[in-house]
């Protein structure tokens, strides 16, 4: 998303609104499909890893408690997934409707909303990396 947010979008500003909105719609549609797969893989593998450590700890006679950095990472990851869900299933649908209707102003507005939430998600991702590296 860094590429689209910081490089593609600014470069696309030189295009006329119909071309710019269509381009971003097509790029985001492909990207969001890949992110949807990644969300399922990350959530599934994360739960599996936590479960594996918990099982090994209990089987060896210990008591399992998730470390604080794991809790923070999991909680913020779920927030990021929820934000992505809103982007994909609400905001991107608005963009799709705008493109289908050739309503470029509405498409630009939808892209602005997507950009805002993507920026928040990028910041949350940085926070997760910093927290896990410092703890």
Residue frames as a rotation matrix with the C-alpha (Angstrom) as fourth column:
UNK 1
0.570 0.821 0.000 0.00
0.821 -0.570 0.000 0.00
0.000 0.000 -1.000 0.00
UNK 2
0.134 -0.616 -0.776 2.99
0.320 -0.715 0.622 2.27
-0.938 -0.332 0.101 0.51
UNK 3
-0.772 -0.450 0.450 3.57
0.533 -0.071 0.843 2.21
-0.347 0.890 0.295 -3.25
UNK 4
-0.132 0.811 0.570 0.01
0.879 -0.170 0.445 3.21
0.458 0.559 -0.691 -4.11
UNK 5
0.654 0.464 -0.598 -0.23
0.733 -0.585 0.348 5.77
-0.188 -0.665 -0.722 -1.30
UNK 6
0.377 -0.608 -0.699 3.09
0.133 -0.711 0.690 7.56
-0.917 -0.354 -0.187 -1.76
UNK 7
-0.666 -0.743 -0.064 4.04
0.002 -0.087 0.996 6.94
-0.746 0.664 0.060 -5.39
UNK 8
-0.658 0.443 0.608 1.17
0.752 0.367 0.547 5.87
0.019 0.818 -0.575 -7.66
UNK 9
0.363 0.894 -0.261 -1.46
0.897 -0.412 -0.163 8.31
-0.253 -0.175 -0.952 -6.39
UNK 10
0.203 -0.302 -0.931 0.78
0.041 -0.948 0.317 11.40
-0.978 -0.103 -0.180 -6.65
UNK 11
-0.841 -0.539 0.042 1.90
0.038 0.019 0.999 10.36
-0.539 0.842 0.004 -10.14
UNK 12
-0.466 0.750 0.470 -1.72
0.884 0.378 0.274 9.77
0.028 0.543 -0.839 -11.19
UNK 13
0.054 0.482 -0.875 -2.61
0.490 -0.776 -0.397 13.35
-0.870 -0.408 -0.278 -10.21
UNK 14
-0.689 -0.377 -0.619 -1.42
-0.303 -0.625 0.719 14.42
-0.658 0.683 0.316 -13.67
UNK 15
-0.855 0.442 0.271 -4.23
0.498 0.558 0.663 12.36
0.142 0.702 -0.698 -15.25
UNK 16
-0.533 0.786 0.313 -7.70
-0.571 -0.608 0.553 13.69
0.625 0.116 0.772 -15.91
UNK 17
-0.353 0.416 0.838 -10.28
-0.875 0.170 -0.453 12.62
-0.331 -0.893 0.304 -13.27
UNK 18
0.718 0.676 -0.166 -11.90
-0.695 0.679 -0.237 9.86
-0.047 0.285 0.957 -15.39
UNK 19
0.388 -0.656 -0.648 -8.55
-0.201 0.626 -0.754 8.20
0.899 0.423 0.111 -16.11
UNK 20
-0.575 -0.645 0.503 -7.21
-0.590 -0.100 -0.802 8.75
0.567 -0.757 -0.323 -12.58
UNK 21
-0.056 0.636 0.770 -10.28
-0.943 0.221 -0.251 7.34
-0.329 -0.739 0.587 -10.83
UNK 22
0.846 0.347 -0.404 -10.47
-0.490 0.806 -0.333 4.34
0.211 0.479 0.852 -13.19
UNK 23
0.036 -0.926 -0.377 -6.75
-0.294 0.350 -0.889 3.64
0.955 0.143 -0.260 -12.74
UNK 24
-0.659 -0.295 0.692 -6.96
-0.719 -0.019 -0.694 3.74
0.218 -0.955 -0.199 -8.95
UNK 25
0.368 0.868 0.332 -10.15
-0.891 0.432 -0.142 1.63
-0.267 -0.244 0.932 -9.04
UNK 26
0.760 -0.093 -0.643 -8.43
-0.321 0.807 -0.496 -1.06
0.565 0.584 0.583 -11.11
UNK 27
-0.315 -0.948 -0.049 -5.22
-0.316 0.153 -0.936 -1.02
0.895 -0.279 -0.348 -9.05
UNK 28
-0.527 0.141 0.838 -7.06
-0.850 -0.069 -0.523 -1.10
-0.016 -0.988 0.156 -5.73
UNK 29
0.604 0.794 -0.074 -9.39
-0.797 0.603 -0.036 -3.87
0.016 0.081 0.997 -6.90
UNK 30
0.473 -0.522 -0.710 -6.44
-0.070 0.781 -0.621 -6.14
0.878 0.343 0.332 -7.66
UNK 31
-0.563 -0.761 0.324 -4.58
-0.346 -0.139 -0.928 -5.10
0.751 -0.634 -0.185 -4.53
UNK 32
-0.184 0.563 0.805 -7.55
-0.982 -0.082 -0.168 -5.63
-0.029 -0.822 0.568 -2.21
UNK 33
0.781 0.384 -0.492 -7.97
-0.444 0.896 -0.006 -9.18
0.439 0.223 0.871 -3.53
UNK 34
0.003 -0.879 -0.477 -4.38
0.150 0.472 -0.869 -9.93
0.989 -0.069 0.133 -2.52
UNK 35
-0.663 -0.217 0.716 -4.84
-0.592 -0.434 -0.679 -8.23
0.458 -0.874 0.160 0.86
UNK 36
0.389 0.878 0.280 -7.97
-0.903 0.303 0.304 -10.29
0.182 -0.371 0.911 1.52
UNK 37
0.664 -0.250 -0.705 -5.94
0.079 0.961 -0.266 -13.48
0.744 0.121 0.657 1.06
UNK 38
-0.419 -0.904 0.086 -3.15
0.058 -0.122 -0.991 -12.08
0.906 -0.410 0.104 3.25
UNK 39
-0.230 0.416 0.880 -5.62
-0.909 -0.415 -0.042 -11.21
0.348 -0.809 0.473 6.04
UNK 40
0.815 0.568 -0.118 -6.87
-0.509 0.797 0.325 -14.81
0.278 -0.204 0.938 6.14
UNK 41
0.404 -0.749 -0.525 -3.32
0.335 0.655 -0.677 -16.21
0.851 0.098 0.515 6.09
UNK 42
-0.535 -0.644 0.547 -2.02
-0.230 -0.512 -0.828 -13.80
0.813 -0.569 0.126 8.77
UNK 43
0.064 0.645 0.761 -4.99
-0.972 -0.131 0.193 -14.35
0.224 -0.753 0.619 11.06
UNK 44
0.888 0.315 -0.336 -4.91
-0.284 0.949 0.136 -18.13
0.362 -0.025 0.932 10.65
UNK 45
0.203 -0.896 -0.394 -1.15
0.376 0.443 -0.814 -18.48
0.904 0.017 0.427 11.06
UNK 46
-0.471 -0.347 0.811 -1.09
-0.514 -0.639 -0.572 -16.10
0.716 -0.687 0.123 14.04
UNK 47
0.419 0.705 0.572 -3.81
-0.900 0.240 0.363 -18.02
0.119 -0.667 0.735 15.85
UNK 48
0.835 -0.161 -0.526 -2.07
0.056 0.976 -0.210 -21.30
0.547 0.146 0.824 15.02
UNK 49
-0.174 -0.985 0.012 1.27
0.146 -0.038 -0.989 -20.05
0.974 -0.170 0.150 16.40
UNK 50
-0.332 0.127 0.935 -0.29
-0.851 -0.468 -0.239 -18.76
0.407 -0.875 0.264 19.62
UNK 51
0.718 0.684 0.131 -2.19
-0.684 0.657 0.317 -22.02
0.131 -0.316 0.940 20.03
UNK 52
0.559 -0.589 -0.584 0.95
0.183 0.774 -0.606 -24.08
0.808 0.232 0.541 19.42
UNK 53
-0.513 -0.773 0.374 2.95
-0.180 -0.329 -0.927 -22.17
0.839 -0.543 0.030 22.05
UNK 54
-0.046 0.589 0.807 0.05
-0.980 -0.184 0.078 -22.35
0.194 -0.787 0.586 24.52
UNK 55
0.858 0.399 -0.323 -0.31
-0.375 0.917 0.137 -26.10
0.351 0.003 0.936 23.97
UNK 56
0.178 -0.885 -0.431 3.43
0.266 0.465 -0.845 -26.75
0.948 0.035 0.318 24.38
UNK 57
-0.539 -0.361 0.761 3.54
-0.533 -0.554 -0.640 -24.64
0.653 -0.750 0.107 27.54
UNK 58
0.286 0.748 0.598 0.59
-0.957 0.189 0.221 -26.41
0.052 -0.636 0.770 29.13
UNK 59
0.842 0.020 -0.540 1.86
-0.132 0.977 -0.170 -29.86
0.524 0.214 0.824 28.09
UNK 60
-0.140 -0.964 -0.228 5.19
0.251 0.188 -0.950 -29.15
0.958 -0.190 0.216 29.77
UNK 61
-0.029 0.228 -0.973 3.40
0.971 0.236 0.027 -28.28
0.236 -0.945 -0.228 33.01
UNK 62
-0.913 -0.364 -0.184 3.53
0.395 -0.900 -0.186 -24.52
-0.098 -0.242 0.965 32.68
UNK 63
0.161 0.937 -0.311 0.85
0.675 -0.334 -0.658 -21.89
-0.720 -0.104 -0.686 32.63
UNK 64
-0.444 -0.325 0.835 0.43
0.884 -0.313 0.348 -19.96
0.148 0.892 0.426 29.40
UNK 65
0.454 0.507 -0.732 0.00
0.458 -0.838 -0.296 -16.20
-0.764 -0.201 -0.613 29.40
UNK 66
0.533 -0.238 0.812 0.49
0.790 -0.205 -0.578 -14.25
0.304 0.950 0.078 26.19
UNK 67
-0.467 -0.757 -0.456 3.31
0.831 -0.552 0.066 -11.71
-0.302 -0.348 0.887 26.44
UNK 68
0.128 0.540 -0.832 2.23
0.275 -0.825 -0.494 -8.07
-0.953 -0.165 -0.254 26.34
UNK 69
-0.552 -0.378 -0.743 3.84
-0.542 -0.515 0.664 -7.42
-0.634 0.769 0.080 22.96
UNK 70
-0.939 0.291 0.183 1.88
0.341 0.727 0.596 -10.34
0.040 0.622 -0.782 21.47
UNK 71
-0.122 0.944 -0.307 -1.34
0.845 -0.063 -0.530 -8.94
-0.520 -0.325 -0.790 22.92
UNK 72
-0.005 0.052 -0.999 -0.63
-0.167 -0.985 -0.050 -5.48
-0.986 0.167 0.013 21.50
UNK 73
-0.857 -0.385 -0.341 0.35
-0.397 0.074 0.915 -6.92
-0.327 0.920 -0.217 18.13
UNK 74
-0.756 0.623 0.199 -2.78
0.654 0.722 0.226 -9.10
-0.003 0.301 -0.954 17.96
UNK 75
0.047 0.823 -0.566 -5.13
0.669 -0.447 -0.594 -6.32
-0.742 -0.351 -0.571 19.08
UNK 76
-0.117 -0.145 -0.982 -3.74
-0.427 -0.886 0.182 -3.76
-0.897 0.441 0.042 16.64
UNK 77
-0.973 -0.232 -0.003 -3.69
-0.119 0.489 0.864 -6.40
-0.199 0.841 -0.504 13.90
UNK 78
-0.410 0.900 0.145 -7.40
0.880 0.432 -0.197 -7.02
-0.240 0.047 -0.970 14.44
UNK 79
0.212 0.430 -0.878 -8.04
0.184 -0.900 -0.396 -3.26
-0.960 -0.078 -0.270 14.33
UNK 80
-0.579 -0.508 -0.638 -6.11
-0.530 -0.360 0.768 -3.12
-0.619 0.783 -0.061 11.04
UNK 81
-0.919 0.283 0.274 -8.17
0.390 0.760 0.521 -5.99
-0.061 0.585 -0.808 9.65
UNK 82
-0.003 0.964 -0.266 -11.39
0.811 -0.153 -0.565 -4.24
-0.585 -0.217 -0.781 10.67
UNK 83
0.028 -0.062 -0.998 -10.24
-0.280 -0.959 0.052 -1.02
-0.960 0.277 -0.045 8.98
UNK 84
-0.905 -0.374 -0.204 -9.37
-0.309 0.247 0.918 -2.98
-0.293 0.894 -0.339 5.86
UNK 85
-0.588 0.761 0.275 -12.82
0.770 0.630 -0.099 -4.59
-0.248 0.154 -0.956 5.95
UNK 86
0.287 0.692 -0.662 -14.41
0.397 -0.715 -0.575 -1.15
-0.872 -0.098 -0.480 6.00
UNK 87
-0.334 -0.489 -0.806 -12.16
-0.556 -0.588 0.587 0.06
-0.761 0.644 -0.076 3.20
UNK 88
-0.983 -0.172 0.061 -12.84
-0.065 0.642 0.764 -3.01
-0.170 0.747 -0.642 1.05
UNK 89
-0.615 0.782 0.103 -16.54
0.787 0.601 0.139 -3.57
0.047 0.166 -0.985 1.67
UNK 90
0.371 0.750 -0.548 -17.84
0.684 -0.620 -0.384 -0.01
-0.628 -0.232 -0.743 2.16
UNK 91
0.200 -0.333 -0.922 -15.49
-0.274 -0.922 0.273 2.57
-0.941 0.198 -0.275 0.67
UNK 92
-0.841 -0.541 0.016 -14.32
-0.152 0.265 0.952 0.52
-0.519 0.798 -0.305 -2.30
UNK 93
-0.342 0.806 0.483 -17.95
0.889 0.444 -0.112 -0.30
-0.305 0.392 -0.868 -3.13
UNK 94
0.511 0.467 -0.721 -18.66
0.256 -0.884 -0.391 3.44
-0.820 0.016 -0.572 -3.21
UNK 95
-0.322 -0.731 -0.602 -15.75
-0.509 -0.403 0.761 3.81
-0.798 0.551 -0.243 -5.61
UNK 96
-0.835 0.049 0.549 -17.10
0.397 0.744 0.537 0.96
-0.382 0.666 -0.640 -7.77
UNK 97
0.183 0.980 0.076 -20.54
0.853 -0.121 -0.507 2.58
-0.488 0.158 -0.858 -7.94
UNK 98
0.387 -0.096 -0.917 -18.99
-0.155 -0.987 0.038 5.94
-0.909 0.128 -0.397 -8.83
UNK 99
-0.705 -0.689 -0.170 -16.92
-0.325 0.101 0.940 4.42
-0.630 0.718 -0.295 -11.63
UNK 100
-0.602 0.545 0.584 -19.94
0.730 0.671 0.127 2.51
-0.323 0.502 -0.802 -12.98
UNK 101
0.490 0.858 -0.155 -21.96
0.757 -0.506 -0.413 5.76
-0.433 0.085 -0.897 -13.00
UNK 102
-0.087 -0.653 0.753 -19.05
0.836 -0.459 -0.302 7.85
0.543 0.603 0.585 -14.36
UNK 103
0.911 0.348 0.223 -19.44
0.137 -0.763 0.631 10.08
0.390 -0.544 -0.743 -11.29
UNK 104
0.119 -0.992 -0.050 -15.82
0.501 0.103 -0.859 11.20
0.857 0.078 0.510 -11.02
UNK 105
-0.148 -0.120 0.982 -16.44
-0.630 -0.754 -0.187 13.61
0.763 -0.646 0.037 -8.14
UNK 106
0.753 0.468 0.463 -17.93
-0.656 0.474 0.588 10.81
0.055 -0.746 0.664 -6.02
UNK 107
0.786 -0.538 -0.305 -15.07
0.408 0.822 -0.397 8.55
0.464 0.188 0.866 -7.10
UNK 108
-0.148 -0.862 0.486 -12.54
0.052 -0.497 -0.866 11.15
0.988 -0.103 0.118 -5.97
UNK 109
0.151 0.296 0.943 -14.34
-0.893 -0.369 0.259 11.50
0.424 -0.881 0.208 -2.65
UNK 110
0.980 0.200 -0.001 -14.30
-0.186 0.913 0.362 7.72
0.074 -0.355 0.932 -2.14
UNK 111
0.408 -0.904 -0.128 -10.59
0.507 0.341 -0.792 7.64
0.759 0.258 0.597 -2.98
UNK 112
-0.170 -0.437 0.883 -9.97
-0.466 -0.754 -0.463 10.39
0.868 -0.491 -0.075 -0.42
UNK 113
0.574 0.452 0.683 -11.73
-0.815 0.232 0.531 8.36
0.081 -0.861 0.502 2.27
UNK 114
0.926 -0.304 -0.224 -9.77
0.271 0.948 -0.164 5.25
0.263 0.092 0.961 1.28
UNK 115
0.111 -0.948 0.298 -6.53
0.195 -0.273 -0.942 7.22
0.974 0.162 0.155 1.40
UNK 116
0.090 -0.022 0.996 -7.27
-0.829 -0.556 0.063 8.47
0.553 -0.831 -0.069 4.93
UNK 117
0.816 0.292 0.499 -7.94
-0.544 0.681 0.491 5.00
-0.196 -0.671 0.715 6.32
UNK 118
0.756 -0.637 -0.153 -4.98
0.415 0.647 -0.639 3.52
0.506 0.419 0.754 4.46
UNK 119
-0.024 -0.766 0.643 -2.78
-0.280 -0.612 -0.740 6.16
0.960 -0.197 -0.200 6.13
UNK 120
0.341 0.223 0.913 -4.15
-0.937 0.002 0.349 5.15
0.076 -0.975 0.209 9.53
UNK 121
0.995 0.046 0.086 -3.51
-0.051 0.997 0.064 1.48
-0.083 -0.068 0.994 8.74
UNK 122
0.418 -0.908 0.036 0.05
0.273 0.087 -0.958 2.25
0.866 0.411 0.284 7.65
UNK 123
-0.080 -0.413 0.907 0.65
-0.725 -0.600 -0.338 4.12
0.684 -0.685 -0.251 10.91
UNK 124
0.674 0.378 0.635 -0.77
-0.718 0.537 0.443 1.21
-0.173 -0.754 0.633 12.92
UNK 125
0.903 -0.387 -0.186 1.55
0.260 0.837 -0.482 -1.16
0.342 0.387 0.856 11.06
UNK 126
0.015 -0.922 0.387 4.55
-0.092 -0.387 -0.918 0.99
0.996 -0.022 -0.091 12.00
UNK 127
0.144 0.114 0.983 3.38
-0.955 -0.245 0.169 1.05
0.260 -0.963 0.073 15.64
UNK 128
0.963 0.236 0.133 3.17
-0.261 0.939 0.226 -2.76
-0.071 -0.252 0.965 15.63
UNK 129
0.547 -0.827 -0.133 6.71
0.394 0.395 -0.830 -3.08
0.739 0.401 0.541 14.28
UNK 130
-0.157 -0.615 0.773 8.08
-0.451 -0.652 -0.610 -0.56
0.879 -0.444 -0.175 16.80
UNK 131
0.439 0.401 0.804 6.27
-0.896 0.130 0.425 -2.16
0.066 -0.907 0.417 19.75
UNK 132
1.000 -0.020 -0.017 7.42
0.021 0.998 0.053 -5.68
0.016 -0.053 0.998 18.88
UNK 133
0.330 -0.943 0.051 11.01
0.336 0.067 -0.939 -4.55
0.882 0.327 0.339 18.34
UNK 134
-0.206 -0.420 0.884 11.18
-0.560 -0.690 -0.459 -2.58
0.803 -0.589 -0.093 21.60
UNK 135
0.488 0.476 0.732 9.56
-0.872 0.228 0.433 -5.15
0.040 -0.849 0.526 23.88
